[in-house]
Amino acid sequence: MDADIALILLQDGVVNGAIYALLALSLVLVFAVTRVILIPQGEIVAYGALTYAALDEGRLPGSVWLLGALGAGAFLAGLLAERRVLSPGGVSRLAAETLAIPALVAATALLLAPRKPGVAVDALLTLAIVTPMAPYLYRLAFQPLAEASVLTLLIVSIGVHLVLLGLGLVFFGPEGYRAPGFSDTRFELGSLLIPGQAVWIVGCTLALIAALYLFFEHTLAGKALRATAVNRLGARLVGIATALSGRIAFLLAGLIGTLSGILIAPLTTVYYDSGFLIGLKGFVAAIIGGLVSYPVAALAAVLVGCVESLSSFYASAFKEVIVFTVIIPVLLWRSLRSTAEEE
């Protein structure tokens, strides 16, 4: 391997690592607030990419109907869970959150999808379609079990992953899709030729990390999420609605996952089941960060991307194995340093 090839591989590793960093941050966020290991995050990524590709082709994506079904289910779940305390105003707010939003998004998609309005509108519409699915999933599957053990929540997360995987096949079919990037420009940096889409990916990742920092440090909702992550019971005692914190955490995870899908759609052909491996690599980075450290998880994601890129050059048939093997020494090191805990 010469220096030029090494630089190209490292460039690919950084770009892939930026995507994995977004997923790792979302996994750490959700686990810190709700103790849920969000295995279905990969499906959110795939849904985002496939929805974006469908809109680019002028088709109405099947995820629109899935959003409506999840919203209706979340409405019924909310009525059942809060039937003793819901006022007429509460029912109206619940209906607005779970029924009106999907209806408005579906109407917008029906109007705009056949017109092919361009990548910017397609991306925004994709965010509107896929992002709300995450808090609806939380209300349906995880909020009723908020006080359950981490193992129980993990089992539920696996179940949700399998359900979304099957629904992905139903709504998107077995074919793979790609979509146009945000930019066809190429930049020369020495011997490197950097695609504009790679710049978009790294730039969006850095911007989102900065936005998350500002959100957690300078907003009341962000501080409430941090309090819930530190001490769930204590947060409840001081008046923080932990269920709302969970929905906000899932909403942010849905936004990050959908954005990741939009960003990777121009780089690779995405299938209904492509999200699992992508999410798993983000999970490796989150585990290296101990599911608590955002900076370590982000740096570990870049490391995972570089290891994957270099492995594809030296042993392409085993690149996935090599990437997932990285987690073994980390787990051994953490197990030797940590004290025994109940969970």
Sequence and secondary structure as in RCSB ss.txt:
>XXXX:A:sequence
MDADIALILLQDGVVNGAIYALLALSLVLVFAVTRVILIPQGEIVAYGALTYAALDEGRLPGSVWLLGALGAGAF
LAGLLAERRVLSPGGVSRLAAETLAIPALVAATALLLAPRKPGVAVDALLTLAIVTPMAPYLYRLAFQPLAEASV
LTLLIVSIGVHLVLLGLGLVFFGPEGYRAPGFSDTRFELGSLLIPGQAVWIVGCTLALIAALYLFFEHTLAGKAL
RATAVNRLGARLVGIATALSGRIAFLLAGLIGTLSGILIAPLTTVYYDSGFLIGLKGFVAAIIGGLVSYPVAALA
AVLVGCVESLSSFYASAFKEVIVFTVIIPVLLWRSLRSTAEEE
>XXXX:A:secstr
  HHHHHHHHHHHHHHHHHHHHHHHHHHHHHHHH    TTHHHHHHHHHHHHHHHHTT   THHHHHHHHHHHHH
HHHHHHTTTT  HHHHHHHHIIIIIHHHHHHHHHHHHGGG   HHHHHHHHHHHHTTHHHHHIIIIIGGGTTS H
HHHHHHHHHHHHHHHHHHHHHH S  B    S   EEEETTEEEEHHHHHHHHHHHHHHHHHHHHHHH HHHHHH
HHHHH HHHHHHTT  HHHHHHHHHHHHHHHHHHHHHHHTTTS B TTTHHHHHHHHHHHHHHTTTT HHHHHHH
HHHHHHHHHHHHHH GGGHHHHHHHTHHHHHHHHHHHS     
